[in-house]
């Protein structure tokens, strides 16, 4: 057993959004084997009560309150310093002092934004980048007008330079898929051999169908659902695109069809979609009823890459999923057998319509989807490479 300094940009509990699902399971995995010293931020007041929950799994916890509005203003200092705005956003003297005072055998860093807190650490340092965040900012630039396009392009460039520097110094770095590893090593060839894929998993005991689970949908409704944090730009883009480009044609074929957007913190753009054709729930106590009783789950993500937890969770709930081809490529599933892949509005319309028309086939592919994730996506085997890298500690 070792003492592990675990640095996470957002309190890794509750696991109610993509990054927190991964950071939570990594925390629990580490805590089963080691004494964990957790340094993190609380950026949502609703998470404050959960700090006490996290303490029961850790030898020590330093949770610093982060105010997003103030942090955004502080991040602009990066323009003057010639550094990524992300680093300035998460810079905190109190957390830095705590991290440097810890006596640990190894450090595990979750996301490049927390790497500064491990600078100068004397033992092994493992960095879970998850995705190539710099590439995301470059993608955002292509979907916004100036001046945001300029700002996002700059952030992508500066953050890539920092990611490269971090990966060169780290003992080992991880990304969520082989595709992300290939993307990063293509951008940072000096890091080849220093990075590897550690895929996401899914808790198939928690995400499992239950015949006693109540149906949240209206009688006679044809329920199609999208789940996710609705203040995350790729999710916002996905639902606004689906509502504009796919939903009208599907409603013409299926008048009772309604898209339910289930997730916390919907932006004004998401809330504006609400009406006869779209339900916007905001935070729900349990996403599982919304998944279990949906006719089809959609994930029309144009900007996000890598393994999408929302896709794995829907598959674990034995639901048919129509997801972006780029998301399907990132998981070990067979398109047409375990789920459906789509690339454009016509694809999504055809796939959703086909499954609504053939309920027996829909249920069959849902069962195959669950079998797929049960056999391949347990968290413990997914995180085994982390254990191997920590063995010297």
Phi, psi and omega in degrees: 000134181241168172261119186247122172276115184246117186246118186228137185286347180213136181315121187279041175192141358285158181280070188249012172207165192309306184293327181287332175298313181291314182293327177295311183292328175294319176301310182296323178296314179294318185292335177289340187241341188216169168274123186254131173252106188262122172247125188204173175246150171247106185255006180224121180305331180294342180274345183308314181296342184275353176300321179297324179296316182294327182301329183292344180260353189238154173285330177202150178224130171242105182246111184259132178290128177244125179262109187307319182295316179294321181295323177297319178295317180296328183296337180295344175299335178300331178295324180281329184270353182067038182231168176299140177297332180302320182293317179294326180300320185258014180280127182211120185294324182295314180291324179297316180297319179297313183299318182288340181273351184283141174259101185230158179271334180202160178237138174240121184251126179254106180086145184298335182297339181262357181300326179302333182285349177253003180296133181083000179295137188275345183256191178299141178235119176254134182240121175261096178288336185069284177240169172278089186299326180300324179291328177297316180297321177297322176296317179301322182302323181287351182245013179225158178271164174298140012269350181298324180299319178295316182295316181291322178295318177298316181298319177300317182292312183291322181290324177299317179300321179289317177303318180297316180296320180295314183295326179294323182276333186292152174296317177202146177235154183232149169229165191283337180218162174298327180295320177292323176300314181295320178298313183293315181291336172292324178277334183227073185299337180292347182263001179303134182088350180253000181230151178210167181269135169231105188284161174285157173238192176210142178278095186281353172280317179287310179273086182214143178298146178220116183299340180274354184287127185290153181270120182275355186270159180286150175301136179082354179285143172259098192272122171244136188229147169234133179240150177152167175292122190264018167249011179263122191305315178302325177289319178299314179299319183297312185285325178292323177294314181297317181295325183277320191257333184247323187298317181302317180293321179292322178292328177296326179276325183230087185301334180275359182291135176222132177273122174258123177258108189247112180169160186288155169054053177296134178288173178300323179296324178287315180299329180293343179283341187300137180172202181299325184268344186224133172250131176244113188272332194069204182295135174238150181293335183206121181281343188298319177300324181292325176284311187300322186261008176283144173289317180216142173254132180244147177220070184277062186275123179260338188249334182276149177233178175080186182286123179264117180302324181300327179288314179297319181294318178296319177296320178297331177277009176064038178251148174287133184241135169247112187234161176302139181304324180294328177285322180295322179300334186278351182241161181274074179218157183256115177302135182089344179247314182255335180191179180244144177252141179222151183238337183214171183306319180299321178298310182299315181300315182295317184291314180295315180299319181298316182288325176294329181282337185232079185299326179294319177294322179300314181292325180296315181290331175297318178296322178292325178298314179296316179301323180298310184286327178298321184279338190236348193235035171291142184292319185300310178293330179296325184266005180304323178301330177295317179301316181298322181287337180269354183305319178300331180283000000 
